[in-house]
Amino acid sequence: MTNDITNTILAELPAGEWANVQILNQPPGMMSLNNWAILAKAKWLRRGGKAAFIKFIIPARIGAGPNTLLVTSHKRLASLHQRLVKLQALGPSIPLVPLLELKLSAKGLLIAMEEVTPLHDCIERGESYDLSLKILQDLDPALSSTPWMHFDICPQNIGITPNGRCTLIDVESFYLESTHRYNVTVPAWKSFRAPYFLAEEVDIGLSAPHEEDEGFFPAELASRKINFEIALTAAECVLGPLPPNRGNITESLVINWANKASSSDPAVSFWKRELLKMVNTRTIPPIATLAQELDTALKAAQPQVAHAPRLTPAPPTSQNIHIPSSDKSNEPAHPKDNTTIDWERDWLLVQPIAHALRTGKLERAQVSEYRRSLELLLEKHPTRRELWNELLLVAISYQKDASGALRIAHEALQNIPNDTELMRQRNIIHSWARDHHNEPSR
């Protein structure tokens, strides 16, 4: 059965462009009415090779029920294919996972997309704190010249690409505006992730009279819905997964949820305040406003740096990554030029924060700000191994940021080429980063 399914997908893919197709869902009766999509992983061989996630939607058979027809009728698949082709052409101008291959045939609709790391997994592992601001920055609908909406924005439907971009997955839920409205074909979403007033507005919007065969959804309401869902998801990156609830999001739920996190963390305080404001006032601010205010709050929490002795001992390391000590006290003295003096002054300023990091005195927001400070220093001192070592340490040991660590290693080698130790570190980090992207997008 597995070979038959694999061959079905291979027959739909361009010859010579795909390899290593692996079927992911193999329940009994794969081709039965109860299983309307085949999920697979594969490698796209073009552009140097990319890990991909494939969804092959099987058309509804004769006698299928209304729910199956709603999702997989031939008419719906043809309409979906046309919509996805338009989305594919827009490329990075919209925050949608890159679509690598689209094909509609009598056997079904094949959708191949770049494989991503699901945001939900990052949140569950406690590795999403630094993604809160990035979610706001990458998914802000106001930044796109093409109006769009995704009808079910949540951590399960957001992925992080290998280059670190936050994108929307569940591509069937992505729509383009048509004359101040969206033709929503399958209005499936998680209403429990909204305050009651917003859930009620959405219900009214979906039930409004219209002449078209496809659902009419007002663009103004879509904007409110999108902005709240993006804000809530960004809050989950800091506060953790939204607690289970039987109804809608309430004031008490937000308070209890936020109170479980660190009260001294500026991002926690920010999201508690903003979510309560939205729930109580029914006002949903623009994403750009939230991004600016969150960024300001995080920067205001940056630890103050004072002069202090050089840090000892050497930085701790993650497993298998050796980061050598930067102590030069035993080297022979030699005349110092202005560049050296400038560097030593800057490096001395780093030490108090480095010490606070190693003694567990920095909140997550402060760790993120420390990382940003190191990145700024590297613009000034791009060939200093001490700074690259420290930046790798923060990304690996304290933030568990695999893709970020890999990017740092690549940039370090660009500035310090042929450094064998950096090459070794990069190879180890590459394996670690690859493991973080093994799970398919959903």
Backbone hydrogen bonds, N-H to C=O, Kabsch-Sander energy under -0.5 kcal/mol:
donor,donor_aa,acceptor,acceptor_aa,energy
5,I,1,M,-2.3
6,T,2,T,-2.8
7,N,3,N,-2.6
8,T,4,D,-1.9
9,I,5,I,-2.0
10,L,6,T,-2.8
11,A,7,N,-2.2
12,E,8,T,-0.7
12,E,9,I,-1.1
13,L,9,I,-0.9
13,L,10,L,-0.7
17,E,14,P,-1.6
19,A,43,K,-1.9
22,Q,41,K,-3.1
24,L,39,L,-3.1
25,N,39,L,-0.9
26,Q,24,L,-0.6
32,S,29,G,-2.6
35,N,32,S,-1.4
36,W,34,N,-0.6
38,I,56,F,-2.6
40,A,54,I,-2.3
41,K,22,Q,-2.5
42,A,52,A,-1.9
43,K,19,A,-3.0
44,W,42,A,-0.5
44,W,50,K,-3.3
45,L,17,E,-2.9
45,L,43,K,-0.6
49,G,46,R,-1.9
50,K,44,W,-2.5
52,A,42,A,-3.0
53,F,113,M,-2.9
54,I,40,A,-3.3
55,K,111,I,-2.9
56,F,38,I,-2.9
57,I,55,K,-0.6
57,I,109,L,-2.8
58,I,36,W,-2.5
58,I,56,F,-0.5
60,A,72,T,-2.6
64,A,61,R,-1.9
69,L,65,G,-2.3
70,L,66,P,-2.1
71,V,67,N,-1.3
72,T,68,T,-3.1
73,S,69,L,-1.6
77,L,73,S,-2.6
78,A,74,H,-2.1
79,S,75,K,-2.1
80,L,76,R,-2.8
81,H,77,L,-2.5
82,Q,78,A,-1.9
83,R,79,S,-2.1
84,L,80,L,-2.7
85,V,81,H,-2.2
86,K,82,Q,-1.6
87,L,83,R,-2.1
88,Q,84,L,-2.9
89,A,85,V,-1.7
90,L,86,K,-1.0
90,L,87,L,-0.6
91,G,87,L,-0.8
91,G,88,Q,-0.9
93,S,90,L,-1.8
94,I,91,G,-1.4
96,L,94,I,-1.9
97,V,168,L,-2.5
100,L,98,P,-0.6
100,L,112,A,-2.4
101,E,112,A,-1.7
103,K,110,L,-1.9
105,S,108,G,-2.3
108,G,105,S,-0.7
109,L,57,I,-2.1
110,L,103,K,-3.2
110,L,108,G,-0.5
111,I,55,K,-2.5
111,I,109,L,-0.5
112,A,101,E,-2.9
113,M,53,F,-2.7
114,E,98,P,-2.4
115,E,51,A,-2.7
117,T,160,I,-2.3
119,L,155,P,-0.5
119,L,158,I,-2.9
120,H,155,P,-1.5
121,D,118,P,-0.6
122,C,118,P,-1.4
123,I,119,L,-2.5
124,E,120,H,-2.4
125,R,121,D,-1.9
126,G,123,I,-1.3
127,E,122,C,-3.1
131,L,128,S,-1.8
132,S,128,S,-0.6
132,S,129,Y,-1.4
134,K,130,D,-0.6
135,I,131,L,-2.8
136,L,132,S,-1.4
137,Q,133,L,-2.2
138,D,134,K,-3.1
139,L,135,I,-2.1
140,D,136,L,-0.7
143,L,140,D,-1.5
144,S,141,P,-1.3
149,M,175,Y,-2.2
151,F,173,S,-2.4
153,I,150,H,-0.5
154,C,152,D,-0.5
157,N,154,C,-1.6
158,I,155,P,-1.1
159,G,167,T,-2.8
160,I,117,T,-2.3
161,T,159,G,-0.6
161,T,165,R,-2.7
164,G,161,T,-2.5
167,T,159,G,-2.9
167,T,165,R,-0.5
168,L,95,P,-2.6
169,I,157,N,-2.7
173,S,170,D,-2.3
174,F,171,V,-1.6
175,Y,149,M,-3.3
175,Y,173,S,-0.5
177,E,147,P,-1.8
178,S,181,R,-3.6
182,Y,217,F,-2.3
184,V,182,Y,-1.4
184,V,215,G,-1.1
185,T,183,N,-0.7
188,A,186,V,-2.2
189,W,187,P,-0.5
191,S,189,W,-1.0
193,R,190,K,-2.0
194,A,191,S,-1.3
196,Y,249,I,-0.5
199,A,195,P,-2.3
200,E,196,Y,-2.4
201,E,197,F,-2.0
202,V,198,L,-2.4
203,D,199,A,-2.1
204,I,200,E,-2.3
205,G,201,E,-2.6
206,L,202,V,-2.4
207,S,203,D,-1.4
208,A,204,I,-0.6
208,A,205,G,-0.6
215,G,184,V,-1.1
217,F,182,Y,-1.2
219,A,180,H,-2.0
222,A,218,P,-2.2
223,S,219,A,-2.1
224,R,220,E,-1.5
225,K,221,L,-2.6
226,I,222,A,-2.9
227,N,223,S,-2.5
228,F,224,R,-2.2
229,E,225,K,-2.3
230,I,226,I,-2.6
231,A,227,N,-2.3
232,L,228,F,-2.9
233,T,229,E,-2.1
234,A,230,I,-2.5
235,A,231,A,-2.2
236,E,232,L,-2.0
237,C,233,T,-1.2
238,V,234,A,-0.6
238,V,235,A,-1.2
239,L,235,A,-3.3
240,G,236,E,-1.9
249,I,194,A,-1.8
254,V,250,T,-2.1
255,I,251,E,-2.3
256,N,252,S,-2.6
257,W,253,L,-2.4
258,A,254,V,-2.8
259,N,255,I,-2.2
260,K,256,N,-0.6
260,K,257,W,-1.0
261,A,258,A,-1.7
265,D,262,S,-1.0
269,S,265,D,-2.2
270,F,266,P,-2.3
271,W,267,A,-2.4
272,K,268,V,-2.3
273,R,269,S,-2.3
274,E,270,F,-2.7
275,L,271,W,-2.4
276,L,272,K,-2.0
277,K,273,R,-2.1
278,M,274,E,-2.2
279,V,275,L,-2.6
280,N,276,L,-2.6
281,T,277,K,-2.4
282,R,278,M,-1.6
283,T,277,K,-0.6
284,I,282,R,-0.5
290,L,286,P,-1.7
291,A,287,I,-2.7
292,Q,288,A,-2.3
293,E,289,T,-2.3
294,L,290,L,-2.7
295,D,291,A,-2.4
296,T,292,Q,-2.1
297,A,293,E,-2.2
298,L,294,L,-2.4
299,K,295,D,-2.3
300,A,296,T,-2.2
301,A,297,A,-0.9
302,Q,299,K,-1.6
321,I,318,S,-1.9
322,H,320,N,-0.6
323,I,321,I,-0.6
331,E,328,K,-1.7
341,I,337,D,-2.2
342,D,338,N,-2.7
343,W,339,T,-2.4
344,E,340,T,-2.6
345,R,341,I,-2.1
346,D,342,D,-2.1
347,W,343,W,-3.0
348,L,344,E,-2.0
349,L,345,R,-1.4
350,V,346,D,-0.9
351,Q,347,W,-0.8
351,Q,348,L,-0.6
353,I,350,V,-0.6
354,A,350,V,-2.2
355,H,351,Q,-2.6
356,A,352,P,-2.3
357,L,353,I,-2.6
358,R,354,A,-1.9
359,T,355,H,-1.5
360,G,357,L,-1.3
361,K,356,A,-2.7
362,L,356,A,-0.6
367,V,363,E,-2.1
368,S,364,R,-2.2
369,E,365,A,-2.1
370,Y,366,Q,-2.4
371,R,367,V,-2.2
372,R,368,S,-2.0
373,S,369,E,-2.2
374,L,370,Y,-2.3
375,E,371,R,-2.1
376,L,372,R,-1.9
377,L,373,S,-2.2
378,L,374,L,-2.0
379,E,375,E,-0.9
379,E,376,L,-0.5
380,K,376,L,-0.8
380,K,377,L,-0.7
381,H,377,L,-2.5
384,R,381,H,-1.5
385,R,383,T,-0.8
387,L,384,R,-0.5
388,W,384,R,-1.6
389,N,385,R,-3.2
390,E,386,E,-2.2
391,L,387,L,-2.7
392,L,388,W,-2.5
393,L,389,N,-2.3
394,V,390,E,-2.3
395,A,391,L,-2.3
396,I,392,L,-2.8
397,S,393,L,-2.2
398,Y,393,L,-0.9
398,Y,394,V,-1.0
399,Q,394,V,-1.6
401,D,395,A,-3.1
402,A,400,K,-1.1
405,A,401,D,-2.5
406,L,402,A,-2.1
407,R,403,S,-2.1
408,I,404,G,-2.4
409,A,405,A,-2.5
410,H,406,L,-2.2
411,E,407,R,-2.5
412,A,408,I,-2.7
413,L,409,A,-2.0
414,Q,410,H,-1.5
415,N,411,E,-1.5
416,I,412,A,-2.5
419,D,416,I,-0.9
420,T,418,N,-0.9
423,M,419,D,-2.3
424,R,420,T,-2.2
425,Q,421,E,-2.4
426,R,422,L,-2.8
427,N,423,M,-2.1
428,I,424,R,-2.0
429,I,425,Q,-2.9
430,H,426,R,-2.6
431,S,427,N,-1.6
432,W,428,I,-1.9
433,A,429,I,-3.2
434,R,430,H,-2.3
435,D,431,S,-1.9
436,H,432,W,-1.4
437,H,433,A,-0.5
437,H,434,R,-1.2
438,N,435,D,-1.3
